[in-house]
Amino acid sequence: MSLQHLNPVLSSPKRIAALGMLTATKKVDFAFVAEHLQLSDSDLSKQMKALADVGYVKTTKTGSGPRRRTWFAITAEGTKALNAHVAALNALVLETLPPPN
């Protein structure tokens, strides 16, 4: 395994954490993600836009006016990308560990 197997979109720990949250549920509210990852609204928007732009996250909006809410859901492609990235990270770590005694 080499560095080329890592997904550059998932190089940000914030994006990995967000996708990890989304794997546990069908959809997650913007405010919930921001609070649990301790991200500002603008930072979360930036991270989720990057994930949505490559098709890893689907964004939907409900309500109107002050009751408008943004929801995120991981896509099948996002799940596949996250799993592959985690496997590549694990392989890199395992390659660098010394053999057991």
Rosetta blueprint (number, residue, H / E / L):
1 M L
2 S L
3 L H
4 Q H
5 H H
6 L L
7 N L
8 P H
9 V H
10 L H
11 S H
12 S L
13 P H
14 K H
15 R H
16 I H
17 A H
18 A H
19 L H
20 G H
21 M H
22 L H
23 T H
24 A L
25 T L
26 K L
27 K L
28 V E
29 D E
30 F H
31 A H
32 F H
33 V H
34 A H
35 E H
36 H H
37 L H
38 Q L
39 L L
40 S L
41 D H
42 S H
43 D H
44 L H
45 S H
46 K H
47 Q H
48 M H
49 K H
50 A H
51 L H
52 A H
53 D H
54 V L
55 G L
56 Y L
57 V E
58 K E
59 T E
60 T E
61 K E
62 T E
63 G L
64 S L
65 G H
66 P H
67 R H
68 R L
69 R E
70 T E
71 W E
72 F E
73 A E
74 I E
75 T L
76 A H
77 E H
78 G H
79 T H
80 K H
81 A H
82 L H
83 N H
84 A H
85 H H
86 V H
87 A H
88 A H
89 L H
90 N H
91 A H
92 L H
93 V H
94 L H
95 E H
96 T H
97 L L
98 P L
99 P L
100 P L
101 N L
